[in-house]
Amino acid sequence: MYFTLEPKSEKKDFFNYDFEYASIKNALREHERIIAIIGVRRVGKTSMMNVIYNETKTMKLWLDGRIVSDPKREVFSAIYEVASSGKSMIFGKIESLNVSAFGLGIGVKVEQKGTVEMERKITSSGSIKVFIDEAQRMDPLKLAEVLSYFYDRVKNVSFILSGSEVGLVEDILGETDAEHPLYGRHIVKIKIKRLDQNRAMEFLSAGFSEIDGSITQDEINEAISELDGLIGWLTLFGHERGVLKNKNALNRTVEIAKSIAGSELVHFLKKSKNRRLYLSLLHNANGVGWKELRLMCGRELGKLPGTSTFSFVLERLKDHSFIEKRNEEYYVADPLIFKASLSLQ
């Protein structure tokens, strides 16, 4: 059903994106070694990954990038665990992966025999597909070194990664850096875009039709205007309005979504210096270029930020999909992130 809130697990419940789905499936059939699924938050990347994972019949591994602290040890050890057991595995919590049981990793000093044996076991185990959701949350260089190692040495292991466009493509995959561990490797990139207005209308109409629910065109238009084409928020609205029968569904959706977005933003800012500059960028990134955005932030803050500091903060917001760049102009990627930023000081 379209309006279920958890990530989709079957293609029949996954609206649209037939071209992207077929592209990923084709890349897997062609035994591509690294497949990157990119896009901003809440466009359906995790659902796409989940559907493909459930349809994959070979041995497979699912890792949540948000809880992997040391990719060199943990990713390698998790693949070895799958190869040794002959069973597919999902590691959603870091404590589920008993890294200490192996004590080995690409970046750890070990006896040559141990490393060789682990590699031999993985190589002889048959095809293994490694799915890494939110890959850009890991240490980018360490993950890149892991990917490079397997790309060059272990031909039966393929990686399917999801993450933000900038953080994944530039930081982890290193497209523009000739000294990057993965520079020059063949990588299949598939972008998941937000729904345009017509597709968003089609999604909501199809979802309400699926549950025999009624909704006016004005309600649909208002929801799309407020929530943009982010299928995650549109699904939440459909659930509130169609499943829970909440007559105040849009306000409730905005309230919940703002809380979720705000929580993500607070967590991000805890580890960030220049909090006021981060928030000012989110307040002012409404379709302006770099110079104008810096001036707008300077007016809000009472002092023009230095160019290097401003660029660093802006790039971090892009890396984490809070801000996106379109045609040399910067936008907050999610209208609910903008609303959440206004309530933070």
Residue pairs with C-beta under 8 A, 6 or more apart in sequence:
1 13
1 207
1 210
1 211
2 13
2 15
2 203
2 206
2 207
2 210
2 235
2 238
3 207
3 210
3 211
3 235
3 238
3 239
3 242
3 243
4 13
4 235
4 239
5 235
5 236
5 239
7 46
7 47
7 50
8 14
8 44
8 47
8 50
8 51
9 50
9 51
9 54
10 51
10 54
11 21
11 51
11 55
14 21
14 44
14 47
14 48
14 51
15 203
15 206
15 207
15 231
16 195
16 199
16 202
16 203
17 44
17 48
17 192
20 37
20 48
20 190
20 191
20 192
21 48
21 51
21 52
23 188
23 190
24 35
24 37
24 48
24 52
24 160
24 190
25 52
25 55
27 35
27 188
27 190
28 35
28 52
28 56
28 129
28 158
28 160
31 158
32 158
32 186
32 188
33 150
33 151
33 155
33 157
33 158
33 159
33 185
33 186
34 147
34 151
34 158
34 159
34 161
34 173
34 182
34 185
34 186
34 187
34 188
35 158
35 159
35 160
35 161
35 187
35 188
35 190
36 161
36 162
36 163
36 168
36 169
36 173
36 187
36 188
36 189
36 190
37 45
37 48
37 49
37 160
37 161
37 162
37 163
37 190
37 192
38 45
38 162
38 163
38 164
38 165
38 168
38 169
38 189
38 190
38 191
38 192
39 45
39 164
39 165
39 191
39 192
39 193
39 194
40 164
40 165
40 194
40 230
40 321
40 324
40 333
40 334
41 164
41 230
41 232
41 264
41 321
41 333
41 334
42 230
42 231
42 232
42 233
42 334
43 192
43 193
43 194
43 230
43 231
43 232
44 192
44 231
44 232
45 133
45 162
45 163
45 192
46 133
46 162
48 162
48 192
49 131
49 133
49 160
49 162
52 131
52 160
53 60
53 62
53 129
53 131
56 129
58 126
58 127
58 128
58 129
59 82
59 83
59 86
59 87
59 88
59 125
59 126
59 127
59 128
59 129
60 82
60 88
60 128
60 129
60 130
60 131
61 78
61 79
61 82
61 88
61 89
61 90
61 91
61 128
61 129
61 130
61 131
62 89
62 90
62 91
62 92
62 131
62 133
63 74
63 75
63 78
63 91
63 130
63 131
63 132
63 133
64 91
64 92
64 93
64 133
64 134
65 132
65 133
65 134
65 135
65 136
65 137
65 138
65 163
66 134
66 137
67 91
67 92
67 93
67 94
68 74
68 75
68 94
68 137
68 138
69 94
70 99
70 105
70 107
70 139
70 142
71 138
71 139
71 142
71 143
71 145
71 146
72 105
72 106
72 107
72 108
72 142
72 145
72 146
73 99
73 104
73 105
73 106
73 107
73 108
74 94
74 97
74 99
74 105
75 130
75 132
75 143
75 146
76 104
76 105
76 106
76 118
76 146
76 149
77 97
77 99
77 102
77 104
77 105
78 89
78 91
78 97
79 122
79 128
79 130
79 150
79 157
80 102
80 104
80 118
80 121
80 122
81 89
81 97
81 102
82 88
82 89
82 125
82 128
83 121
83 122
83 124
83 125
83 128
84 121
84 125
86 125
91 97
99 105
102 118
103 110
104 110
104 114
104 115
104 118
106 145
106 146
106 149
107 142
107 145
119 153
119 154
122 128
122 154
122 156
122 157
123 154
123 155
123 156
125 156
126 156
127 156
127 157
127 158
128 156
128 157
128 158
129 157
129 158
129 159
129 160
130 157
130 158
130 159
130 160
131 159
131 160
131 161
132 138
132 143
132 159
132 160
132 161
132 162
133 162
134 162
134 163
135 143
135 161
135 162
135 163
135 168
135 172
136 163
136 164
136 167
136 168
136 171
136 172
136 319
136 320
137 163
138 172
140 167
140 171
140 172
141 181
143 172
144 172
144 173
144 174
144 180
144 181
144 182
145 181
147 159
147 172
147 181
147 182
148 181
148 182
148 185
150 157
150 159
151 182
151 185
161 168
161 172
162 168
163 172
164 318
164 319
164 320
164 321
165 191
165 321
165 324
166 315
166 318
166 319
166 321
166 325
167 318
167 319
167 320
167 321
169 175
169 189
170 176
170 319
171 319
172 182
173 180
173 182
173 187
173 189
174 180
174 181
174 182
174 183
175 183
175 187
177 183
194 228
194 229
194 230
194 231
195 203
195 229
195 230
195 231
195 234
196 229
197 224
197 229
199 229
200 224
200 229
200 234
201 220
201 221
201 224
203 231
203 234
204 215
204 220
204 223
204 224
204 234
204 237
204 238
205 220
207 235
207 238
207 242
208 214
208 215
208 238
208 241
208 242
211 242
211 243
213 241
213 242
215 241
215 242
219 241
219 250
222 250
223 234
223 237
223 241
223 250
223 253
224 234
226 250
226 254
226 335
227 233
227 234
227 237
227 253
227 254
227 257
227 335
227 336
228 334
228 335
230 334
233 253
233 257
233 334
233 336
236 253
236 256
236 257
237 249
237 250
237 253
240 246
240 249
240 250
240 252
240 253
240 256
241 249
241 250
246 252
254 336
254 339
257 336
258 336
258 339
258 340
258 343
259 340
260 336
261 334
261 336
261 337
261 339
261 340
262 340
262 343
262 344
264 337
265 282
265 322
265 337
265 340
265 341
265 344
266 344
268 320
268 322
269 275
269 278
269 279
269 344
272 278
272 313
272 316
274 305
274 309
274 313
276 301
277 297
277 301
277 305
277 309
277 310
277 313
278 313
278 316
278 317
279 341
279 344
279 345
280 296
280 297
280 300
280 301
281 293
281 297
281 313
281 314
281 317
281 323
281 330
282 317
282 322
282 323
282 332
282 337
282 338
282 341
283 300
283 338
283 341
283 342
284 293
284 296
284 297
284 300
285 293
285 317
285 323
285 330
285 331
285 332
286 331
286 332
287 329
287 330
287 331
288 296
288 329
288 330
289 328
289 329
289 330
290 314
290 328
290 330
293 314
293 330
294 304
294 305
294 307
294 310
295 304
297 304
297 305
297 310
298 304
298 305
305 313
314 323
314 330
317 323
318 324
318 325
321 333
322 332
322 333
322 334
322 337
323 330
323 331
323 332
323 333
324 330
324 331
324 333
325 331
332 338
332 341
